[in-house]
Amino acid sequence: MDLSSEILLLNKLSELNRQIVSSWRAHLIYQKYEDPFLEIKKIKKNLGRLEKSGMIKPIGTKNNALWQVTLPYLKETRNRYEVAGEAYSTGTFCNVTAMELLKLTDQRSDTIHIIQPKDTVESLFNVEETLIDELLPADTEVNDWQMRKLPSNIYISKIWESSIQVHTIKNDWFFGSTIKPIDDVNIKTFSLERVLIDGLRTPKYCGGLNEVFRAWVRAIDQINMDKIVDCVERFDITILYQRVGFVAEILGLTHPNFQEWKKNKAPRGGSRLLNPDNKYESEFSEDWNISINHPVSILQSKDSSYS
């Protein structure tokens, strides 16, 4: 059996240190390196031959659209982020998963969190330039998608011991992604500043507010306050100005825009809560007009330990 065409695919995956291949990535690689007009039927046939030869095995999807390379000489890795990123390729890891990837927490959640735009984008044409980089699947370039639609989701709800939770967000709030190598595989996750802000926006998806506070403490020497301010102002959510400003100032972090935030972005009201998941408490920040309804000792001591 001549497997030269199939071996091409495996070689290109190896160059990217990838052990997971999707039908969409196989299609892209074959069209890019073998024949730009290669039909999907031929690509499916190649994948079938690789599977039959024992070089790849399918990963739990109903439509056989995701495989793991299983060459005999290959040391198998179980990179759950690679699998999830390949299946939801236009998405970005977020919440507690992004905290794990950026080493902002010692906890490991049984759930992988990934976020995508609420309004589906099928093509990189006719979208805002700022959205293009956010939607690019890892290890691909804009030119790869000039004649192709972006990949559809490969629906998979569980990877080994981990479940997957897919969130959606309005397109204007889909920003701040970065590429980080995990086990030498490029993974798309949110930036440190975006992750810290999301933690204050939705702490229930980040291990709770104490874990978010620990993440801020761990990141204190890495935080770019210009990026924090830019991110908050792009969200333009009133309570986020208050939470971020309050937390930052306790940690000794400040920015010239804070004075304008206090004046125009921090209205007083019973719904102004530091922790959105707790009830209102009477203890109050006069500067930020926010109910301190959660202990802030982690921030005050700058102690991110679990003792």
C-alpha positions in Angstrom: 0.0 0.0 0.0 1.5 3.3 -1.1 1.0 5.8 1.8 3.3 8.6 0.5 0.4 11.1 0.4 -0.7 10.1 3.9 2.8 10.4 5.2 3.0 14.0 4.0 0.1 14.8 6.4 1.9 13.1 9.3 5.2 14.9 8.5 3.4 18.3 8.5 1.7 17.5 11.8 5.1 16.5 13.2 6.6 19.8 12.2 3.9 21.5 14.3 4.4 19.0 17.2 0.8 18.0 16.8 -0.7 14.6 17.6 -4.3 15.6 16.9 -5.6 16.1 13.4 -9.0 17.2 12.3 -10.7 16.8 9.0 -10.4 20.6 8.4 -6.6 20.7 9.2 -6.0 17.7 7.0 -7.9 19.4 4.2 -5.8 22.6 4.6 -2.5 20.8 4.7 -3.2 18.7 1.6 -4.4 21.7 -0.4 -1.4 23.8 0.8 1.4 21.3 0.2 0.1 18.8 -2.3 -2.8 20.0 -4.5 -4.8 23.2 -4.0 -7.7 21.6 -5.9 -7.7 18.3 -4.0 -11.2 17.2 -3.3 -12.5 16.4 0.1 -13.4 12.8 -1.0 -9.7 12.1 -1.6 -8.7 13.6 1.7 -11.3 11.5 3.5 -9.9 8.5 1.7 -6.4 9.3 2.9 -7.6 9.6 6.4 -9.4 6.3 6.1 -6.2 4.6 4.9 -4.2 6.1 7.8 -6.8 4.8 10.2 -6.8 1.3 8.6 -3.0 1.2 8.8 -3.1 2.0 12.5 -1.3 5.3 12.2 -4.3 7.3 13.5 -7.3 6.5 15.6 -10.6 8.4 15.9 -11.4 10.4 18.9 -15.0 10.3 20.2 -16.9 12.2 17.6 -20.0 10.9 15.8 -18.9 12.0 12.3 -15.2 10.8 12.5 -13.8 14.3 12.2 -11.0 14.1 14.8 -8.1 11.7 15.1 -5.0 11.1 17.2 -1.7 10.1 15.6 -0.7 6.7 17.0 2.6 5.8 15.2 4.5 3.1 17.0 7.6 5.2 17.7 5.6 8.2 19.0 5.4 8.9 22.7 1.7 9.5 23.2 0.8 12.7 25.0 -2.7 13.5 26.4 -2.9 17.2 25.7 -6.5 17.9 26.4 -6.1 21.5 25.3 -4.8 20.4 21.8 -7.9 18.3 21.3 -10.3 21.0 22.5 -8.5 23.6 20.5 -8.7 21.5 17.3 -12.4 20.8 17.8 -13.4 24.4 18.6 -10.7 25.9 16.4 -12.1 29.5 16.1 -12.5 29.7 19.9 -10.2 30.8 22.7 -9.6 29.1 26.0 -11.0 31.2 28.8 -11.9 31.4 32.5 -10.3 28.8 34.8 -8.8 27.0 31.8 -6.9 30.1 30.7 -5.8 30.6 34.3 -4.3 27.1 34.2 -2.5 27.7 30.9 -1.0 31.0 32.2 0.0 29.4 35.5 -2.2 31.8 37.5 -3.7 28.9 39.6 -2.5 25.6 41.0 -6.0 24.2 40.6 -7.0 21.9 37.7 -10.6 22.0 36.7 -12.4 18.9 35.4 -14.1 21.3 32.9 -12.4 22.9 29.9 -13.8 26.4 29.2 -13.6 27.8 25.7 -15.4 30.8 24.3 -16.5 31.8 20.8 -18.4 34.8 19.2 -22.1 34.7 19.6 -22.7 35.6 16.0 -21.2 32.9 13.8 -18.5 34.1 11.4 -18.0 31.8 8.4 -15.4 33.7 6.6 -12.6 36.1 7.4 -13.8 38.5 4.7 -16.1 41.3 5.6 -15.3 41.2 9.3 -13.6 43.8 11.4 -9.8 43.6 11.2 -9.5 43.3 14.9 -11.6 40.1 14.8 -9.5 38.4 12.2 -6.6 37.5 14.5 -9.0 36.4 17.2 -10.7 33.9 14.8 -7.6 32.4 13.2 -7.2 28.8 14.2 -3.8 28.1 15.9 -0.9 27.4 13.4 -2.8 28.9 10.5 -2.4 32.1 8.6 -4.9 34.6 7.0 -3.8 33.4 3.6 -4.9 29.9 4.4 -8.5 31.1 4.5 -8.7 33.2 1.4 -10.6 30.6 -0.5 -12.0 28.6 2.4 -14.7 29.0 5.1 -13.5 28.9 8.7 -13.8 25.5 10.3 -17.1 24.5 11.9 -17.1 23.2 15.4 -16.4 19.5 15.8 -18.9 18.8 18.7 -17.2 16.8 21.4 -18.4 17.1 25.0 -15.7 15.1 26.8 -12.0 14.6 26.4 -10.6 11.8 28.5 -11.5 12.8 32.1 -12.5 16.4 31.2 -15.8 17.8 30.1 -16.0 20.8 27.7 -18.1 23.9 28.3 -18.4 26.3 25.4 -19.4 29.9 26.1 -20.5 32.5 23.6 -20.0 36.2 23.9 -21.0 39.1 21.7 -18.6 39.7 18.9 -17.4 43.1 20.2 -16.2 41.4 23.4 -14.3 38.7 21.6 -10.8 40.1 21.9 -7.5 39.6 23.8 -6.3 36.2 22.5 -2.7 35.1 22.5 -0.8 32.0 21.5 0.9 29.9 24.2 2.8 26.6 23.6 1.5 23.8 25.8 3.6 20.6 25.5 5.2 22.3 22.5 1.8 22.7 20.8 0.5 26.2 20.0 -2.7 26.8 21.9 -4.9 29.9 21.7 -5.9 31.4 25.1 -6.7 34.8 26.4 -4.0 37.2 27.5 -3.1 37.6 31.2 -4.9 40.9 31.5 -8.1 39.7 29.8 -8.1 36.6 32.1 -7.8 38.7 35.2 -10.6 40.9 34.1 -12.8 38.0 33.2 -12.2 36.6 36.6 -13.8 39.6 38.2 -16.6 39.6 35.6 -17.6 35.9 36.0 -15.7 34.5 39.0 -18.0 31.4 39.1 -16.3 30.1 36.0 -12.8 30.8 37.5 -12.9 28.7 40.7 -14.5 31.5 42.7 -13.4 35.0 43.7 -10.7 33.8 46.1 -9.0 32.0 43.2 -9.4 35.1 41.1 -7.8 37.2 43.8 -4.9 34.7 44.0 -4.4 35.0 40.3 -4.2 38.8 40.6 -1.6 38.5 43.3 0.4 35.9 41.3 0.4 38.1 38.2 1.1 41.4 40.0 4.7 41.8 38.6 3.5 40.9 35.0 0.4 43.1 34.8 0.4 45.8 32.2 -2.0 48.5 33.5 -2.4 50.1 30.1 -3.7 46.8 28.8 -6.0 46.4 31.9 -7.5 49.8 31.3 -7.9 49.2 27.5 -9.6 45.9 28.1 -12.0 47.3 30.7 -12.9 50.3 28.5 -13.6 48.0 25.5 -16.0 46.1 27.7 -17.5 49.4 29.0 -19.4 47.6 31.8 -20.0 49.9 34.7 -19.5 47.3 37.5 -16.3 46.2 35.8 -14.8 49.6 36.1 -15.6 49.4 39.8 -14.4 45.9 40.5 -11.1 46.3 38.6 -10.3 49.7 40.0 -11.0 48.5 43.6 -8.9 45.4 43.3 -6.1 47.1 41.5 -5.8 49.9 44.1 -5.7 47.4 47.0 -2.8 45.8 45.3 -1.0 49.2 44.8 -1.7 49.3 41.1 -3.0 52.5 39.6 -3.5 54.3 36.3 -4.3 57.9 35.3 -7.7 56.9 34.0 -8.8 55.8 37.5 -9.8 59.3 38.5 -12.1 59.6 35.5 -13.5 56.1 36.3 -14.3 57.1 39.9 -16.0 60.3 38.7 -18.0 59.0 35.8 -18.0 55.2 35.9 -18.7 54.3 39.5 -22.4 55.1 40.4 -23.7 54.1 43.8 -26.4 51.5 44.1 -27.4 48.3 46.0 -26.5 46.2 43.0 -22.9 47.3 42.9 -21.3 44.1 44.3 -17.7 43.1 44.4 -18.8 39.4 44.3 -21.7 39.0 41.9 -22.5 35.6 43.5 -22.9 36.9 47.1 -25.5 39.1 48.7 -25.1 42.8 49.4 -23.1 43.7 52.5 -23.1 47.1 54.2 -19.3 47.4 54.2 -18.6 49.8 51.3 -15.8 51.4 49.3 -16.5 55.1 49.2 -13.9 55.6 46.3 -15.5 52.9 44.1 -19.1 52.9 45.4 -19.1 49.1 45.7 -20.3 46.7 48.4 -17.3 44.8 49.8 -19.4 41.6 50.0 -16.4 39.2 50.0 -13.2 39.0 52.1 -10.2 40.8 50.5 -7.5 39.5 52.9 -5.8 37.7 49.9 -5.4 41.1 48.2 -4.3 43.0 51.3 -1.7 40.4 52.3 -0.7 39.7 48.7 -0.6 36.1 49.7 -1.6 33.6 47.0 -0.9 30.5 49.0 -3.7 28.1 50.1 -2.8 28.1 53.8 
